[in-house]
Amino acid sequence: MIPRLACCASLLALGGLATAAAPSVSFHKDIEPILQDRCQQCHRPGEVGPMALMTYEQARPWAKAIKSAVIQRKMPPWPINPHFGKFSNGRSLTAEQIDLLAAWVDSGAPEGNPADAPRPRTWVEGWNIPQPDAILEMPTAFDMPASGRVEYQYIVIPTGFTEDKWIQMAEVRPSDRSITHHAQIFIREPGSKWLAGQKPGVPLGVANGSGMGSEILTIYTPGMVPDVYKPGTAKLIPAGSDLVFQMHYTATGKPGHDRTRLGLVFAKEPPKERVFTMYGVNLRIAIPPGDPSYKAEAIIPITHEMTMLTLFPHMHLRGKAFQYDLIYPNGETETLLKVDNWSLNWQLSYKLAQPIELKPGMKVKATAWWDNSPNNPANPDPTKKVTWGEQSWEEMLVGFFDAAVDPAAVPHATVAVNDVAGR
């Protein structure tokens, strides 16, 4: 029989060996690959992230903040309900990745051996897409005052394209994101009467303007990643078209200057499917003062065979939640997406992992909820009734989605305007 003290000593020794053999977590071996894959797209110089996370020296001061953000699942931003829909561009970290980040911080955020570092991820300077085939930009910066209401600015930008161009990738880059609420790029085809006579490059302030049926090429909102279409699908800019930059600027308390540019990557061959941006809106929203959960809907009828690719909800500061449902001709309903925690600062497009075939007779329903109560920290004024409007302190309900169709089968309408009040 082994003496009790000897047994305890043996167990302690074995425990010490086990502790010594336990793998340690280090930046270069364990953390840097996660940052490359999930964080550096935003957290690098010139991008939307408030700090760069490209090196150990950059990440180490933020270690505790990183742990807090990932444990609370605030970062990377992906505010959807995981029980509805599967998406190919998900940003969420796995439980294992969160555990690694927490363990790294708890162990003192060690650097480890630089030889364990993965090969640095390469980026095209100034872009999140490959080097653009064409870059179009505002010829001069727009000067934003420190305060006050500024109407949407419309800037006509000639493309100079003498032949049709199929667009595989598109990226909008404001030079001053702090004042840029959104940018929407329209395709003004030859012969369009919209903004007829407007001098190219000169901003025109318009309240309650519209694209007069012009197709949407791409949209920028905070947090949005570039449009990248799979091979065989693309958007079309017809020869001789102009682009119209619709710019929504919001005062921040200090002057700003923005000169937005657009990068385009052309498809290498004519695609088999043409992509359109469809959307439904509800202009009759009327949110009572103090209402914590006002609800309204927009219905988009499907009139052509098409394949749904992405979902992109849009609201403003009082937005609370957003949901897309597919309504079948027999009345059955399938929930495609639910955003549980809406934020104006992270307006994301959700790419379906499996595109959905849409048939005539189906409907897409976009449902929005708003919080106009004092409990909403983003609420500008809970004592005000809020209606549809273009400014961020007003509200919108827009249910965008991208769909692919046969290039010869162009939908008659890409927008559905609903005249049903909310509740």
C-alpha positions in Angstrom: 0.0 0.0 0.0 1.4 3.4 -1.0 1.6 5.8 1.9 -1.0 8.6 1.8 1.5 11.5 1.6 3.4 9.7 -1.2 0.1 9.2 -3.1 -0.8 12.9 -2.8 2.6 13.9 -3.9 2.4 11.7 -6.9 -1.0 13.2 -7.8 0.3 16.7 -7.5 3.3 15.8 -9.7 1.0 14.4 -12.3 -1.2 17.4 -12.1 1.8 19.6 -12.6 2.8 17.7 -15.6 -0.7 17.9 -17.0 -0.8 21.7 -16.4 2.6 22.1 -18.1 1.4 20.0 -21.0 -1.8 21.9 -21.5 -1.6 23.9 -24.8 -1.3 27.6 -24.4 -3.2 30.2 -26.5 -1.1 32.8 -28.3 -1.8 35.6 -30.7 0.1 34.4 -33.7 -1.0 30.7 -33.5 -4.6 31.1 -32.4 -5.9 34.6 -32.6 -4.4 36.2 -35.7 -6.1 33.7 -38.0 -9.5 34.6 -36.5 -8.8 38.3 -36.9 -7.8 37.8 -40.5 -10.9 35.8 -41.3 -13.5 37.8 -39.4 -12.2 41.2 -38.4 -9.6 42.7 -40.7 -12.0 43.6 -43.5 -13.3 46.4 -41.3 -10.4 46.7 -38.8 -7.6 47.9 -40.9 -6.4 51.4 -41.9 -8.9 53.3 -44.0 -11.8 51.1 -43.2 -14.9 51.5 -41.0 -13.5 49.9 -37.8 -12.3 52.4 -35.2 -9.0 50.6 -34.7 -6.7 48.4 -36.8 -6.3 44.8 -35.8 -3.6 43.8 -38.3 -0.7 43.1 -35.8 -0.1 42.1 -32.3 1.0 45.6 -31.3 -2.3 46.9 -32.7 -4.6 44.3 -31.1 -3.0 43.9 -27.6 -4.3 47.2 -26.2 -7.8 46.2 -27.1 -7.7 42.7 -25.7 -10.2 43.1 -22.9 -12.6 45.1 -25.2 -12.3 42.3 -27.8 -13.2 39.7 -25.3 -16.2 41.7 -24.0 -17.5 42.3 -27.6 -17.3 38.7 -28.8 -18.7 37.2 -25.6 -21.7 39.5 -25.9 -21.8 38.8 -29.6 -21.7 42.4 -30.5 -18.8 41.8 -32.8 -18.5 40.8 -35.5 -21.9 42.4 -36.2 -24.5 39.8 -37.3 -27.8 40.7 -35.6 -30.0 38.0 -37.0 -32.0 35.3 -35.4 -30.1 32.0 -36.1 -33.3 30.0 -36.3 -34.4 31.5 -39.6 -32.5 31.1 -42.8 -29.0 30.1 -43.7 -26.6 32.7 -45.2 -23.3 32.3 -46.9 -21.8 35.6 -45.7 -22.3 35.0 -42.0 -19.9 36.9 -39.8 -20.6 35.2 -36.5 -17.8 33.5 -34.6 -18.1 29.9 -33.6 -18.2 29.0 -29.9 -14.7 27.6 -30.3 -13.4 30.9 -31.7 -15.0 32.8 -28.8 -13.5 30.5 -26.3 -10.0 30.9 -27.8 -10.3 34.7 -27.7 -11.5 34.7 -24.1 -8.7 32.2 -23.1 -6.1 34.4 -24.8 -7.2 37.5 -22.9 -7.5 35.6 -19.6 -4.0 34.3 -20.0 -2.6 37.8 -20.4 -2.9 38.1 -24.1 0.6 36.6 -25.0 2.1 37.2 -28.4 3.7 33.8 -28.8 6.1 32.8 -31.5 6.0 35.1 -34.6 7.0 32.0 -36.6 3.5 30.6 -35.9 1.8 33.5 -37.7 -0.3 32.8 -40.8 0.7 34.4 -44.0 -0.7 38.0 -44.0 -4.0 38.5 -45.8 -3.5 40.7 -48.9 -5.8 43.6 -49.7 -6.0 45.9 -52.7 -5.2 49.3 -51.2 -8.3 51.4 -50.9 -10.7 48.6 -51.9 -12.4 45.4 -50.6 -12.7 44.1 -54.2 -9.9 43.3 -56.7 -8.5 46.3 -58.5 -11.5 47.9 -60.2 -11.8 47.9 -64.0 -13.5 51.3 -63.7 -13.7 53.9 -61.0 -16.3 56.7 -61.1 -16.4 59.4 -58.5 -17.9 62.7 -57.6 -15.7 65.3 -59.3 -15.7 67.6 -56.3 -16.3 67.1 -52.6 -19.7 67.9 -51.0 -19.3 70.3 -48.1 -21.6 69.3 -45.3 -22.5 71.9 -42.6 -22.2 71.1 -39.0 -25.9 71.2 -38.4 -29.3 71.5 -40.1 -31.3 69.5 -42.6 -29.7 68.7 -45.9 -31.8 67.2 -48.7 -30.7 64.2 -50.6 -28.1 65.2 -53.1 -28.3 63.8 -56.7 -25.1 63.8 -58.8 -25.1 62.7 -62.4 -21.9 60.9 -63.3 -21.5 59.9 -67.0 -20.0 56.4 -67.5 -18.6 57.0 -70.9 -19.4 53.3 -71.7 -19.7 52.9 -75.4 -20.8 49.2 -75.0 -22.9 47.3 -72.5 -21.0 46.5 -69.3 -21.9 43.5 -67.1 -20.9 44.2 -63.5 -19.5 41.3 -61.4 -18.5 43.4 -58.4 -19.4 46.9 -57.1 -18.1 48.8 -54.1 -19.1 52.3 -53.0 -16.5 54.1 -50.8 -17.4 57.5 -49.2 -14.4 59.5 -48.3 -16.2 60.7 -45.1 -18.3 57.8 -43.6 -19.2 59.9 -40.5 -21.6 62.1 -42.5 -22.7 59.6 -45.1 -26.0 58.0 -44.0 -26.2 56.1 -47.3 -25.4 56.2 -51.0 -27.7 54.7 -53.6 -26.4 54.4 -57.2 -28.9 54.4 -60.0 -28.5 53.5 -63.6 -30.0 56.3 -65.8 -30.3 54.7 -69.2 -30.2 56.7 -72.5 -33.4 58.5 -73.2 -34.5 58.8 -69.5 -36.1 62.1 -68.6 -35.0 61.9 -65.0 -32.8 64.9 -64.1 -32.9 66.0 -67.7 -30.7 69.0 -68.2 -28.8 68.6 -64.9 -25.2 69.4 -65.3 -23.0 66.4 -64.7 -21.0 66.4 -61.4 -23.1 69.2 -59.9 -25.1 68.1 -56.7 -28.8 68.8 -56.8 -30.7 68.9 -53.5 -34.1 67.3 -53.9 -36.7 66.4 -51.2 -38.7 63.3 -51.8 -37.0 62.5 -55.1 -37.2 59.3 -57.0 -35.3 57.3 -59.6 -38.3 57.5 -62.0 -38.0 53.8 -62.6 -34.2 53.7 -62.9 -32.6 50.5 -61.9 -30.5 50.4 -58.7 -26.9 49.4 -59.4 -25.7 49.2 -55.7 -26.3 50.7 -52.3 -23.9 51.7 -49.5 -25.0 51.8 -45.9 -22.8 51.6 -42.7 -21.4 48.1 -42.4 -22.3 47.0 -45.9 -19.8 44.9 -47.8 -19.3 45.2 -51.6 -21.7 43.5 -54.0 -20.0 40.4 -55.4 -22.0 38.2 -57.8 -21.2 34.6 -58.4 -19.8 33.7 -61.9 -22.6 33.6 -64.4 -24.7 36.3 -62.7 -24.2 40.1 -63.1 -25.9 43.5 -63.3 -26.1 45.4 -66.6 -25.1 49.0 -67.3 -26.3 49.6 -70.9 -24.1 51.5 -73.3 -24.4 55.3 -73.0 -25.9 55.2 -69.5 -25.2 57.7 -66.8 -25.0 56.8 -63.1 -26.8 58.9 -60.6 -25.3 59.1 -57.1 -28.1 59.6 -54.5 -26.2 60.8 -51.4 -27.8 61.2 -48.0 -25.7 63.2 -45.7 -26.4 63.8 -42.0 -25.0 66.6 -39.8 -22.8 65.4 -37.0 -22.1 68.6 -35.1 -19.0 69.5 -37.1 -18.4 70.3 -40.8 -17.6 67.4 -43.2 -16.4 66.9 -46.7 -17.2 63.8 -48.8 -16.2 62.7 -52.2 -17.7 59.3 -52.8 -16.3 57.0 -55.5 -17.5 53.7 -57.0 -15.3 50.8 -58.1 -16.6 48.3 -60.7 -15.2 44.9 -61.8 -16.6 43.7 -65.1 -17.7 40.2 -65.8 -15.4 38.3 -68.1 -18.2 37.1 -70.3 -22.0 37.7 -70.7 -23.8 36.1 -67.8 -26.5 33.5 -67.9 -28.6 35.5 -65.3 -29.2 39.2 -64.9 -29.5 40.5 -61.3 -32.1 43.1 -60.3 -32.6 44.8 -57.0 -36.3 44.6 -56.1 -37.9 46.3 -53.2 -41.2 47.0 -51.4 -42.0 50.1 -49.3 -44.7 51.3 -47.0 -45.3 55.0 -47.2 -48.1 55.1 -44.6 -46.2 54.4 -41.4 -47.3 56.6 -38.6 -45.5 55.7 -35.3 -47.3 57.1 -32.2 -45.3 58.9 -29.6 -43.8 56.5 -27.0 -44.9 53.3 -28.9 -42.4 50.6 -28.1 -43.3 48.2 -30.8 -45.1 49.7 -33.8 -45.5 47.3 -36.7 -46.0 47.8 -40.5 -45.7 45.6 -43.6 -44.8 45.9 -47.3 -45.9 43.2 -49.8 -43.9 42.5 -53.0 -45.9 40.4 -55.5 -43.9 38.0 -57.7 -44.9 38.5 -61.3 -42.0 36.7 -63.0 -39.9 33.6 -62.4 -36.8 34.6 -60.6 -34.2 33.4 -58.1 -33.9 35.3 -54.8 -30.2 35.9 -53.9 -30.0 38.4 -51.0 -32.1 40.2 -48.4 -31.4 43.7 -47.3 -33.7 45.5 -44.8 -33.7 49.2 -44.3 -35.1 51.5 -41.5 -33.8 54.4 -39.5 -33.0 55.3 -35.9 -36.2 54.0 -34.3 -35.9 50.6 -36.1 -36.2 47.6 -33.7 -36.6 44.5 -35.8 -37.2 43.3 -39.3 -38.5 40.1 -40.9 -38.9 38.7 -44.4 -41.5 36.0 -45.1 -42.3 34.1 -48.3 -46.0 33.7 -48.9 -46.9 30.8 -51.1 -50.0 30.8 -53.4 -51.8 28.4 -51.0 -51.3 30.8 -48.1 -48.5 29.0 -46.4 -45.8 31.2 -45.0 -42.0 30.6 -44.6 -39.8 33.0 -42.6 -36.6 33.7 -44.5 -34.9 36.2 -42.2 -35.4 37.9 -38.9 -33.2 40.7 -37.6 -33.8 40.8 -33.9 -31.6 43.8 -33.0 -31.7 46.5 -35.6 -29.0 49.1 -35.7 -28.7 52.0 -38.2 -24.9 51.6 -37.8 -24.9 48.0 -39.1 -27.2 47.7 -42.1 -26.2 44.5 -43.7 -27.1 42.5 -46.8 -27.8 38.8 -46.1 -26.8 36.4 -48.9 -28.9 33.2 -49.0 -26.8 30.1 -48.7 -29.3 28.4 -51.0 -31.0 30.8 -53.5 -34.8 30.5 -53.5 -36.8 30.0 -56.7 -39.7 32.5 -56.9 -42.8 31.8 -59.0 -45.6 34.1 -60.1 -48.3 34.0 -57.5 -45.9 34.1 -54.6 -45.4 37.2 -52.4 -42.5 38.5 -50.4 -43.6 40.2 -47.1 -41.3 42.6 -45.3 -42.4 43.4 -41.8 -40.8 46.1 -39.6 -41.0 47.0 -36.0 -40.0 50.3 -34.4 -39.3 51.4 -30.9 -40.4 55.1 -30.4 -40.2 54.8 -26.6 -37.7 56.4 -24.2 -36.1 53.0 -23.8 -34.6 53.2 -27.3 -31.2 54.9 -26.8 -31.1 55.9 -30.5 -34.5 57.6 -30.4 -34.1 61.3 -31.3 -37.4 62.3 -29.6 -39.9 59.8 -28.1 -42.6 62.5 -27.8 -42.9 62.9 -31.5 -45.2 61.1 -34.0 -43.0 59.7 -36.7 -43.9 59.2 -40.4 -42.2 58.3 -43.6 -39.3 60.6 -44.5 -35.8 60.7 -45.9 -34.0 62.0 -42.9 -32.6 59.7 -40.2 -34.9 61.2 -37.5 -37.9 60.3 -39.7 -38.6 56.6 -40.7 -38.6 54.2 -43.6 -39.7 50.6 -44.3 -37.9 49.3 -47.3 -37.5 45.6 -48.0 -34.8 45.2 -50.6 -33.9 41.9 -52.2 -31.7 40.9 -55.1 -33.0 38.4 -57.7 -31.6 36.8 -60.8 -33.6 36.4 -64.0 -33.1 35.3 -67.5 -31.4 38.3 -69.2 -34.2 38.4 -71.8 -37.0 38.3 -69.1 -36.8 41.8 -67.6 -39.4 42.3 -64.8 -41.9 45.0 -65.5 -41.5 46.6 -62.1 -38.8 46.3 -59.4 -40.6 48.3 -56.7 -43.9 47.7 -54.9 -45.4 50.7 -53.0 -47.8 49.6 -50.3 -50.7 51.8 -49.2 -51.5 50.0 -45.9 -51.1 51.7 -42.6 -49.2 50.1 -39.8 -50.4 49.3 -36.3 
